[in-house]
Amino acid sequence: MDCENCAFFEYDEDDETYYCSIDMDEDDYARFVSSGYRACPFFRNGDEYAVVRHQI
């Protein structure tokens, strides 16, 4: 998965950088970092038109 296409990848104007805005607590983050995920389990396609293209 590519973070740049994720709906949770947001730009922070104050810091002038992108970050992941998924709401994780410390336990969730520890499980995520220590697991062997090959792809992010929280990825959600940020392309709003993907559903429309799929229906056509």
N, C-alpha and C positions, 0 to 999 in steps of 0.2 A: 504494500500500500504506500501511496505517496502522500505525505502530510499536506502538500500544497493543494491537493484536490479534496481534502477533508473539510467537512462543514464546521468542525471544531477548531480549525486552524485560523486564528483571528489576528488582526493587526492591532497593536497597541500604539496609539499615536503619542502617548507620553514617553514611552521608552523607544519608540521608532523601531520596533521589532515585532516579529510574529511569534505567537505562542499557542500551545494547545489549551483550549478553554474547557476541556472535559472536567467535570466536578468529581475529583477523586479524593478520598481521605488517605491518611498515611498507610492504613492496612491495604487498601486497594492498590496504591502506588507500589508498595513493597512486593505484593503478589505479581504485579505487572512487570516490574524490573527483574525479579528473580525467576520468572517463568521462561519457558523456551518458545514464546510466541514468535512465529516467523512474520506474522502480520498483526497489526494493531487490532485488538478485538473491539475497539471503540470507533473504528473508522466508519464514517457515514459520508457518502458521496455528496459533495457540496454543489453538484451540477443540478440546478433546479429543473432543467429541461430534460433530464435523462428519462424520467417517467413518460413524458409526452412522446419522446422519440421512440420509446419502447412500445407505446400503444399504436403508433402509426404503422 
